Amino acid sequence: LIASPLYQNNNQSVDFVRMTNRNASTDIDAAFFNPAGLMFMKDKGLFFQFNNQFIAQKRRTTDSSNDQRTYIGNGENAVYEGDAFTWSYPSFYLVYKDNQMAFYGHLGFVGAGASALYKDGLPGLNKFALTSAHVKLSALGETLSSYKSDNEVNAFAVFMGVTAGMSYAIMPNLSVSLGTRFIYAVQETKLKMNFIEINGSGGSTLVDLRNNDGSFTDVDIHSIAHGKSFGFIGNVAYKLSDKILFTLRYEIYTNLDLKNEKPKKFDVPDNLLKDFEENFAEDVSVRKTLPSSLSFGWSYVINPFRIEIDAGYYFNKLADLGKDNAGREISDFYEDSYGFGLSVEYFLSKSVTLSMGGGYHSDPRTRLSRTEAEYNPPSY
């Protein structure tokens, strides 16, 4: 959802969607992007803002492995397409400001926030089944001659963040802020696999032979996971002149473990049980800790223009993401990432502003850490 770092969403206001750079904001959305900058708001008093976004996004995953090319892609890379969608992506801001200090709050989806439907499933589902089919048929002295399944994955995830803090003006041109953020995360997954044919070179079939230990019966899973985390945010804003503003923001978070509750549905054949239990069994957890980050903002006002430059660095390799099944630190499979952007506003009149902006975020994932639903190439 807009170019963002690992597990995080930066599109927290319609002004961000309009310009994609808000680290030097001195409007009410500074409560998220630049809390210390609230002290440079023109007016005093109590302020409230509500934003909502409609989001639709296409996703595409390809798999070039031999099995996927042979049995799924008809000799070419297997392609899996999905649609991420939500009618409601809200954010709320509340700010009270006087001459010396300000109190602020923000409520919004700081991570995820949409449902994603993959009508043909994802590569991992077929990988589990193809691997098991090879093993079963090999035991019968045969090779896999044909494979066909009808799969679907419907996933929803949201990291709801509640932020609160205080900003203080040390001097007329220098302010600081401290804040905390509570994150409650929910992830829901529904997946189905309908095996149509799995045939061996010697004539054996592995579909719906319910008296055969190697049979493949349909998979139907409905899993929900929950987790929570706390974050701490420090921020400083310095106004070099009436026209130039510099800002610096640092964020750090505690571990976020998404732990499965008892599955609503878990129909899985014995030969695939281990693969799916590792991901969806009760009490299994996946760590998705938000990385600490350092963000910079600079704005320059020369009427009728306002120019902003943003930059950020994300310490993904320092995040505690747990260990994989081999005992390796998952964070070792990621790279630190960075982003930068530029936006320009043109104040046509008191009531009309024209704006444009853009940005770039590097992809922190390596080939060892990319997952099918999370893969995100460098974003512009």
SEZARO-397820 format. One record per residue (C-alpha): residue in three letters; x, y, z. Coordinates in pm, 1 decimal. Layout:
N
+-----+----------+----------+----------+
: res :       px :       py :       pz :
+-----+----------+----------+----------+
: Ala :        X :        Y :        Z :
...
+-----+----------+----------+----------+
This chain:
380
+-----+----------+----------+----------+
: res :       px :       py :       pz :
+-----+----------+----------+----------+
: Leu :      0.0 :      0.0 :      0.0 :
: Ile :    214.9 :    282.7 :   -133.9 :
: Ala :    595.6 :    244.0 :   -121.8 :
: Ser :    672.0 :    140.4 :    237.1 :
: Pro :    929.2 :    -45.9 :    448.2 :
: Leu :    900.5 :   -401.2 :    585.2 :
: Tyr :    552.8 :   -472.7 :    734.7 :
: Gln :    470.3 :   -100.3 :    758.1 :
: Asn :    235.8 :    139.5 :    578.8 :
: Asn :    324.7 :    505.1 :    532.9 :
: Asn :     -3.9 :    610.6 :    369.1 :
: Gln :   -153.6 :    746.0 :    690.7 :
: Ser :   -331.7 :   1051.8 :    549.9 :
: Val :   -480.3 :   1177.2 :    227.7 :
: Asp :   -203.8 :   1439.6 :    220.2 :
: Phe :     52.0 :   1158.9 :    204.6 :
: Val :   -138.1 :    997.3 :    -83.6 :
: Arg :   -137.2 :   1336.1 :   -254.6 :
: Met :    238.3 :   1397.8 :   -211.5 :
: Thr :    397.9 :   1071.7 :    -76.5 :
: Asn :    628.4 :   1278.8 :    146.7 :
: Arg :    518.0 :   1411.0 :    487.4 :
: Asn :    816.0 :   1386.7 :    723.7 :
: Ala :    827.0 :   1767.4 :    742.0 :
: Ser :    451.7 :   1814.7 :    787.0 :
: Thr :    328.9 :   2090.0 :   1019.6 :
: Asp :    -39.7 :   2006.0 :    964.4 :
: Ile :   -248.6 :   1775.9 :   1181.7 :
: Asp :   -105.5 :   1460.1 :   1017.0 :
: Ala :    227.7 :   1558.1 :   1173.5 :
: Ala :     92.6 :   1359.2 :   1471.3 :
: Phe :    212.8 :   1053.6 :   1278.3 :
: Phe :    490.6 :   1184.2 :   1052.5 :
: Asn :    648.7 :   1469.2 :   1250.0 :
: Pro :    497.2 :   1515.1 :   1599.3 :
: Ala :    749.2 :   1782.0 :   1700.4 :
: Gly :    633.7 :   1982.4 :   1398.3 :
: Leu :    292.5 :   2028.4 :   1560.0 :
: Met :    445.2 :   2318.0 :   1751.7 :
: Phe :    475.1 :   2503.0 :   1419.5 :
: Met :    106.0 :   2476.0 :   1337.2 :
: Lys :    -34.2 :   2823.4 :   1275.9 :
: Asp :   -334.0 :   2788.1 :   1508.6 :
: Lys :   -389.4 :   2681.1 :   1869.6 :
: Gly :   -669.8 :   2470.5 :   2009.8 :
: Leu :   -828.0 :   2128.8 :   1955.7 :
: Phe :   -810.7 :   1965.8 :   1611.3 :
: Phe :   -963.9 :   1646.9 :   1471.6 :
: Gln :   -922.2 :   1484.4 :   1131.5 :
: Phe :  -1065.2 :   1170.0 :    971.3 :
: Asn :   -921.7 :   1016.2 :    652.6 :
: Asn :  -1038.9 :    718.7 :    449.0 :
: Gln :   -889.3 :    551.5 :    145.1 :
: Phe :  -1023.5 :    304.9 :   -110.5 :
: Ile :   -746.0 :     65.8 :   -211.6 :
: Ala :   -723.9 :   -183.9 :   -497.9 :
: Gln :   -395.7 :   -350.4 :   -586.5 :
: Lys :   -288.1 :   -622.0 :   -830.2 :
: Arg :    -32.5 :   -878.1 :   -717.2 :
: Arg :    162.4 :  -1122.6 :   -928.7 :
: Thr :    393.3 :  -1405.1 :   -820.7 :
: Thr :    594.6 :  -1628.0 :  -1053.8 :
: Asp :    774.9 :  -1954.4 :   -982.3 :
: Ser :   1047.2 :  -2082.1 :  -1215.4 :
: Ser :   1122.6 :  -2411.4 :  -1038.6 :
: Asn :   1121.6 :  -2726.9 :  -1252.3 :
: Asp :    807.4 :  -2871.9 :  -1094.4 :
: Gln :    612.5 :  -2550.1 :  -1132.5 :
: Arg :    719.3 :  -2508.9 :  -1496.9 :
: Thr :    645.5 :  -2873.8 :  -1579.3 :
: Tyr :    313.9 :  -2933.5 :  -1403.4 :
: Ile :    165.7 :  -2584.6 :  -1354.5 :
: Gly :    309.2 :  -2353.4 :  -1622.9 :
: Asn :    300.6 :  -2589.9 :  -1923.2 :
: Gly :    672.9 :  -2545.0 :  -1979.5 :
: Glu :    684.8 :  -2179.8 :  -1874.0 :
: Asn :    712.8 :  -2008.2 :  -1537.3 :
: Ala :    402.5 :  -2064.9 :  -1325.0 :
: Val :    209.2 :  -1741.1 :  -1268.5 :
: Tyr :    -15.8 :  -1672.2 :   -969.7 :
: Glu :   -218.3 :  -1351.1 :   -963.4 :
: Gly :   -402.5 :  -1191.8 :   -674.2 :
: Asp :   -614.2 :   -889.9 :   -589.5 :
: Ala :   -575.4 :   -685.4 :   -269.4 :
: Phe :   -880.3 :   -476.8 :   -192.7 :
: Thr :  -1051.5 :   -271.5 :     77.6 :
: Trp :  -1331.5 :    -16.9 :     81.6 :
: Ser :  -1224.4 :    114.3 :    420.2 :
: Tyr :   -872.1 :    221.7 :    513.9 :
: Pro :   -932.8 :    486.0 :    784.9 :
: Ser :   -706.6 :    700.1 :    999.4 :
: Phe :   -795.9 :    939.1 :   1282.9 :
: Tyr :   -600.9 :   1230.6 :   1424.7 :
: Leu :   -660.0 :   1426.8 :   1745.9 :
: Val :   -437.1 :   1717.7 :   1850.6 :
: Tyr :   -452.2 :   1976.3 :   2127.4 :
: Lys :   -195.5 :   2258.5 :   2099.7 :
: Asp :   -111.7 :   2567.0 :   2303.7 :
: Asn :    188.5 :   2802.7 :   2296.6 :
: Gln :    435.4 :   2571.1 :   2468.9 :
: Met :    321.1 :   2214.1 :   2411.6 :
: Ala :     89.6 :   1986.1 :   2220.0 :
: Phe :    -76.8 :   1651.3 :   2292.4 :
: Tyr :   -153.4 :   1422.4 :   2002.2 :
: Gly :   -310.9 :   1092.6 :   1908.0 :
: His :   -336.3 :    880.7 :   1594.2 :
: Leu :   -536.6 :    568.1 :   1513.1 :
: Gly :   -479.5 :    381.4 :   1187.7 :
: Phe :   -360.2 :     71.8 :   1002.5 :
: Val :     18.4 :     99.6 :   1041.9 :
: Gly :     65.2 :   -235.5 :    865.9 :
: Ala :   -133.8 :   -443.3 :    612.6 :
: Gly :   -503.0 :   -339.0 :    612.2 :
: Ala :   -657.3 :   -513.5 :    309.3 :
: Ser :   -779.7 :   -856.1 :    205.5 :
: Ala :   -601.5 :  -1042.8 :    -72.6 :
: Leu :   -761.0 :  -1307.8 :   -293.4 :
: Tyr :   -547.7 :  -1548.1 :   -497.8 :
: Lys :   -795.3 :  -1742.6 :   -712.9 :
: Asp :   -526.5 :  -1989.7 :   -824.5 :
: Gly :   -362.3 :  -2017.8 :   -483.7 :
: Leu :      9.1 :  -1964.4 :   -427.6 :
: Pro :    319.1 :  -2162.4 :   -533.0 :
: Gly :    377.7 :  -2308.2 :   -186.2 :
: Leu :     51.7 :  -2501.9 :   -190.9 :
: Asn :    139.5 :  -2687.7 :   -510.1 :
: Lys :    497.0 :  -2728.9 :   -387.3 :
: Phe :    376.2 :  -2921.6 :    -79.4 :
: Ala :    155.2 :  -3146.3 :   -293.5 :
: Leu :    408.7 :  -3204.9 :   -572.2 :
: Thr :    683.7 :  -3295.8 :   -324.4 :
: Ser :    456.0 :  -3546.3 :   -150.9 :
: Ala :    340.2 :  -3690.2 :   -484.5 :
: His :    699.3 :  -3749.9 :   -597.1 :
: Val :    776.0 :  -3935.0 :   -272.4 :
: Lys :    463.6 :  -4151.9 :   -286.3 :
: Leu :    502.8 :  -4244.2 :   -652.2 :
: Ser :    874.4 :  -4311.5 :   -612.1 :
: Ala :    787.2 :  -4568.2 :   -345.6 :
: Leu :    566.9 :  -4736.6 :   -607.5 :
: Gly :    848.9 :  -4728.8 :   -862.8 :
: Glu :    679.2 :  -4461.8 :  -1071.9 :
: Thr :    729.8 :  -4098.4 :  -1167.5 :
: Leu :    471.5 :  -3823.7 :  -1171.8 :
: Ser :    310.9 :  -3796.4 :  -1514.8 :
: Ser :     28.6 :  -3544.9 :  -1454.6 :
: Tyr :    -86.3 :  -3309.6 :  -1180.5 :
: Lys :   -386.5 :  -3078.6 :  -1161.8 :
: Ser :   -546.2 :  -2897.8 :   -869.2 :
: Asp :   -790.8 :  -2612.7 :   -811.6 :
: Asn :   -661.7 :  -2386.4 :   -533.0 :
: Glu :   -767.1 :  -2062.7 :   -366.4 :
: Val :   -619.6 :  -1843.8 :    -91.7 :
: Asn :   -811.3 :  -1561.3 :     75.0 :
: Ala :   -605.9 :  -1373.3 :    333.3 :
: Phe :   -668.6 :  -1067.3 :    547.4 :
: Ala :   -426.8 :   -889.9 :    780.9 :
: Val :   -426.8 :   -562.8 :    970.1 :
: Phe :   -182.8 :   -403.1 :   1214.7 :
: Met :   -393.0 :   -148.4 :   1402.9 :
: Gly :   -177.3 :    119.9 :   1563.2 :
: Val :   -276.9 :    357.6 :   1843.8 :
: Thr :    -23.8 :    640.5 :   1892.1 :
: Ala :    -16.5 :    901.0 :   2169.2 :
: Gly :    244.5 :   1150.9 :   2282.6 :
: Met :    346.2 :   1503.9 :   2367.9 :
: Ser :    541.2 :   1772.5 :   2184.3 :
: Tyr :    726.2 :   2058.3 :   2355.8 :
: Ala :    871.8 :   2383.1 :   2222.3 :
: Ile :   1220.9 :   2424.1 :   2374.2 :
: Met :   1267.2 :   2745.4 :   2178.4 :
: Pro :   1049.5 :   2925.3 :   1921.9 :
: Asn :   1238.5 :   2748.5 :   1642.7 :
: Leu :   1316.6 :   2414.5 :   1813.4 :
: Ser :   1072.8 :   2150.5 :   1936.9 :
: Val :   1089.8 :   1787.4 :   2046.4 :
: Ser :    836.8 :   1509.4 :   2098.5 :
: Leu :    810.0 :   1169.7 :   2264.6 :
: Gly :    537.7 :    919.0 :   2191.5 :
: Thr :    436.9 :    556.0 :   2222.3 :
: Arg :    247.6 :    328.4 :   1984.0 :
: Phe :     46.5 :     16.7 :   2065.5 :
: Ile :     -4.8 :   -226.3 :   1777.2 :
: Tyr :   -266.8 :   -500.9 :   1770.3 :
: Ala :   -232.5 :   -735.6 :   1474.3 :
: Val :   -481.2 :   -983.5 :   1327.6 :
: Gln :   -417.0 :  -1220.5 :   1039.8 :
: Glu :   -685.0 :  -1445.7 :    890.7 :
: Thr :   -619.3 :  -1708.2 :    623.3 :
: Lys :   -863.5 :  -1923.5 :    430.5 :
: Leu :   -721.8 :  -2170.9 :    180.5 :
: Lys :   -860.3 :  -2456.1 :    -22.5 :
: Met :   -703.0 :  -2720.8 :   -244.2 :
: Asn :   -915.0 :  -2945.5 :   -463.8 :
: Phe :   -702.1 :  -3218.5 :   -618.3 :
: Ile :   -830.6 :  -3308.9 :   -962.5 :
: Glu :   -564.1 :  -3550.8 :  -1087.0 :
: Ile :   -229.5 :  -3681.6 :   -965.3 :
: Asn :   -120.5 :  -3971.2 :  -1185.0 :
: Gly :    190.3 :  -4185.4 :  -1200.6 :
: Ser :    377.3 :  -4315.6 :  -1503.4 :
: Gly :    268.2 :  -4672.7 :  -1425.1 :
: Gly :   -101.8 :  -4591.2 :  -1408.0 :
: Ser :   -134.0 :  -4523.2 :  -1035.0 :
: Thr :   -352.0 :  -4237.3 :   -918.8 :
: Leu :   -325.1 :  -4061.9 :   -585.5 :
: Val :   -653.7 :  -3870.2 :   -585.3 :
: Asp :   -940.2 :  -3973.8 :   -357.8 :
: Leu :   -809.1 :  -4323.8 :   -290.7 :
: Arg :   -923.4 :  -4298.2 :     67.0 :
: Asn :   -809.8 :  -4650.1 :    153.8 :
: Asn :   -461.6 :  -4575.1 :     21.8 :
: Asp :   -210.8 :  -4417.9 :    259.8 :
: Gly :    -79.5 :  -4210.1 :    -29.2 :
: Ser :   -413.6 :  -4056.9 :   -124.4 :
: Phe :   -471.2 :  -3683.9 :   -166.1 :
: Thr :   -799.3 :  -3559.1 :    -25.4 :
: Asp :   -907.3 :  -3195.3 :    -39.7 :
: Val :   -750.7 :  -2933.7 :    188.1 :
: Asp :   -971.1 :  -2679.6 :    366.1 :
: Ile :   -814.8 :  -2448.1 :    627.7 :
: His :   -944.2 :  -2141.8 :    813.1 :
: Ser :   -686.6 :  -1995.2 :   1051.5 :
: Ile :   -674.1 :  -1676.5 :   1263.8 :
: Ala :   -367.9 :  -1536.3 :   1440.4 :
: His :   -326.9 :  -1244.6 :   1682.8 :
: Gly :    -30.8 :  -1046.6 :   1814.0 :
: Lys :     68.3 :   -719.3 :   1976.9 :
: Ser :    367.3 :   -488.5 :   2001.5 :
: Phe :    471.1 :   -154.2 :   2149.3 :
: Gly :    668.8 :    117.5 :   1977.6 :
: Phe :    847.9 :    428.0 :   2100.1 :
: Ile :    894.9 :    738.8 :   1887.3 :
: Gly :   1133.4 :   1029.7 :   1935.2 :
: Asn :   1129.5 :   1333.9 :   1709.6 :
: Val :   1295.4 :   1674.7 :   1676.9 :
: Ala :   1201.9 :   1964.9 :   1448.1 :
: Tyr :   1420.3 :   2269.2 :   1386.4 :
: Lys :   1308.0 :   2575.5 :   1194.4 :
: Leu :   1612.9 :   2739.4 :   1042.4 :
: Ser :   1398.0 :   3029.6 :    920.3 :
: Asp :   1036.4 :   3100.6 :    833.4 :
: Lys :   1097.7 :   2916.7 :    507.8 :
: Ile :   1317.4 :   2617.1 :    602.8 :
: Leu :   1234.5 :   2326.7 :    837.5 :
: Phe :   1446.3 :   2021.8 :    927.8 :
: Thr :   1307.6 :   1714.2 :   1108.8 :
: Leu :   1446.6 :   1386.8 :   1242.8 :
: Arg :   1240.6 :   1093.0 :   1374.7 :
: Tyr :   1346.7 :    762.1 :   1533.1 :
: Glu :   1117.4 :    464.1 :   1596.6 :
: Ile :   1182.3 :    135.7 :   1778.1 :
: Tyr :    944.4 :   -156.9 :   1841.8 :
: Thr :    911.1 :   -461.8 :   2065.7 :
: Asn :    868.1 :   -808.7 :   1914.2 :
: Leu :    538.5 :   -882.0 :   1738.4 :
: Asp :    441.8 :  -1250.9 :   1744.2 :
: Leu :    134.1 :  -1355.4 :   1545.2 :
: Lys :      8.6 :  -1663.2 :   1732.5 :
: Asn :   -253.7 :  -1896.1 :   1585.1 :
: Glu :   -571.5 :  -1964.7 :   1775.8 :
: Lys :   -736.7 :  -2305.5 :   1731.5 :
: Pro :   -817.1 :  -2329.9 :   1356.6 :
: Lys :  -1180.6 :  -2277.2 :   1262.3 :
: Lys :  -1130.3 :  -2550.0 :   1005.1 :
: Phe :   -837.5 :  -2784.2 :    945.2 :
: Asp :   -913.6 :  -3059.7 :    693.0 :
: Val :   -578.4 :  -3188.2 :    565.2 :
: Pro :   -477.8 :  -3536.7 :    437.5 :
: Asp :   -218.9 :  -3719.1 :    645.1 :
: Asn :     50.0 :  -3696.6 :    378.1 :
: Leu :     35.5 :  -3312.4 :    387.0 :
: Leu :    -29.4 :  -3274.6 :    759.9 :
: Lys :    324.9 :  -3181.2 :    863.2 :
: Asp :    357.1 :  -2906.5 :    599.5 :
: Phe :     36.2 :  -2732.9 :    700.3 :
: Glu :     74.5 :  -2784.6 :   1076.8 :
: Glu :    400.9 :  -2589.2 :   1065.1 :
: Asn :    203.6 :  -2284.2 :    951.0 :
: Phe :   -154.1 :  -2315.6 :   1076.1 :
: Ala :   -167.3 :  -2541.1 :   1382.8 :
: Glu :   -287.3 :  -2399.7 :   1715.5 :
: Asp :    -24.7 :  -2195.6 :   1907.8 :
: Val :    215.3 :  -2181.0 :   1611.1 :
: Ser :    347.6 :  -1826.3 :   1586.2 :
: Val :    521.6 :  -1617.0 :   1322.9 :
: Arg :    729.7 :  -1314.5 :   1424.3 :
: Lys :    673.3 :   -995.8 :   1224.4 :
: Thr :    853.3 :   -736.2 :   1432.2 :
: Leu :    853.2 :   -387.6 :   1282.9 :
: Pro :   1214.1 :   -270.9 :   1232.3 :
: Ser :   1351.4 :     39.5 :   1397.5 :
: Ser :   1393.1 :    332.6 :   1162.0 :
: Leu :   1549.3 :    676.9 :   1127.8 :
: Ser :   1363.7 :    930.5 :    912.2 :
: Phe :   1456.3 :   1276.9 :    787.1 :
: Gly :   1245.8 :   1558.3 :    646.2 :
: Trp :   1327.2 :   1896.0 :    490.5 :
: Ser :   1084.5 :   2155.2 :    361.8 :
: Tyr :   1135.1 :   2488.5 :    192.2 :
: Val :    861.7 :   2744.5 :    130.5 :
: Ile :    901.7 :   3005.3 :   -139.5 :
: Asn :    560.5 :   3141.4 :   -229.2 :
: Pro :    364.4 :   3014.8 :   -406.4 :
: Phe :    559.1 :   2684.4 :   -375.1 :
: Arg :    641.4 :   2442.2 :    -95.7 :
: Ile :    910.4 :   2179.4 :   -159.8 :
: Glu :    973.0 :   1876.3 :     60.8 :
: Ile :   1246.3 :   1613.0 :     55.6 :
: Asp :   1217.4 :   1297.2 :    269.2 :
: Ala :   1458.4 :   1014.0 :    343.8 :
: Gly :   1448.1 :    709.6 :    568.7 :
: Tyr :   1668.4 :    419.0 :    674.3 :
: Tyr :   1523.2 :     94.1 :    814.5 :
: Phe :   1732.3 :   -133.9 :   1036.6 :
: Asn :   1582.0 :   -464.6 :    921.4 :
: Lys :   1885.0 :   -674.4 :   1010.3 :
: Leu :   1857.0 :   -561.9 :   1374.9 :
: Ala :   1489.7 :   -664.2 :   1402.4 :
: Asp :   1420.0 :   -982.8 :   1597.3 :
: Leu :   1228.8 :  -1192.0 :   1342.4 :
: Gly :   1288.4 :  -1524.4 :   1517.1 :
: Lys :   1455.7 :  -1832.5 :   1372.2 :
: Asp :   1372.6 :  -2066.5 :   1087.2 :
: Asn :   1335.6 :  -2444.9 :   1115.9 :
: Ala :   1713.1 :  -2482.6 :   1078.6 :
: Gly :   1780.2 :  -2250.1 :   1374.5 :
: Arg :   1908.8 :  -1962.6 :   1160.1 :
: Glu :   1824.0 :  -1602.0 :   1243.8 :
: Ile :   1561.8 :  -1491.2 :    991.1 :
: Ser :   1684.9 :  -1131.9 :   1008.4 :
: Asp :   2011.5 :  -1254.4 :    851.8 :
: Phe :   1813.5 :  -1315.8 :    532.1 :
: Tyr :   1715.3 :   -948.5 :    504.7 :
: Glu :   1902.1 :   -636.4 :    407.9 :
: Asp :   1866.1 :   -295.2 :    565.9 :
: Ser :   1654.4 :    -77.2 :    337.8 :
: Tyr :   1615.4 :    288.4 :    259.1 :
: Gly :   1377.9 :    528.3 :     91.7 :
: Phe :   1369.9 :    885.7 :    -32.1 :
: Gly :   1124.2 :   1116.5 :   -203.7 :
: Leu :   1046.6 :   1462.0 :   -335.4 :
: Ser :    719.4 :   1655.9 :   -348.3 :
: Val :    613.0 :   1999.8 :   -464.8 :
: Glu :    300.9 :   2199.2 :   -378.3 :
: Tyr :    171.7 :   2499.7 :   -568.6 :
: Phe :    -67.3 :   2727.1 :   -377.4 :
: Leu :   -295.8 :   2843.2 :   -655.9 :
: Ser :   -523.7 :   3023.6 :   -410.3 :
: Lys :   -628.5 :   3006.9 :    -43.5 :
: Ser :   -863.8 :   2721.1 :   -121.7 :
: Val :   -686.6 :   2542.8 :   -411.5 :
: Thr :   -348.0 :   2369.1 :   -398.4 :
: Leu :   -184.6 :   2168.1 :   -674.7 :
: Ser :     67.8 :   1901.4 :   -574.0 :
: Met :    284.5 :   1622.6 :   -706.8 :
: Gly :    531.8 :   1387.8 :   -548.2 :
: Gly :    715.2 :   1060.9 :   -577.9 :
: Gly :    947.1 :    831.4 :   -389.8 :
: Tyr :   1155.7 :    515.3 :   -394.8 :
: His :   1188.3 :    235.9 :   -140.2 :
: Ser :   1444.0 :    -41.8 :   -174.2 :
: Asp :   1332.2 :   -401.7 :   -115.9 :
: Pro :   1474.9 :   -547.9 :    207.2 :
: Arg :   1405.2 :   -905.5 :    104.3 :
: Thr :   1657.7 :  -1142.5 :    -46.1 :
: Arg :   1571.6 :  -1463.1 :   -229.6 :
: Leu :   1603.5 :  -1646.7 :    102.5 :
: Ser :   1348.3 :  -1428.0 :    278.7 :
: Arg :   1083.6 :  -1357.0 :     15.1 :
: Thr :    747.5 :  -1521.9 :     72.1 :
: Glu :    481.7 :  -1561.9 :   -190.0 :
: Ala :    228.6 :  -1321.1 :    -42.6 :
: Glu :    481.4 :  -1068.2 :     83.8 :
: Tyr :    720.6 :  -1032.9 :   -208.1 :
: Asn :    751.2 :   -668.5 :   -296.8 :
: Pro :   1015.0 :   -547.2 :   -543.5 :
: Pro :   1166.3 :   -200.1 :   -509.7 :
: Ser :    876.1 :     46.0 :   -500.4 :
: Tyr :    841.9 :    379.2 :   -674.1 :
+-----+----------+----------+----------+
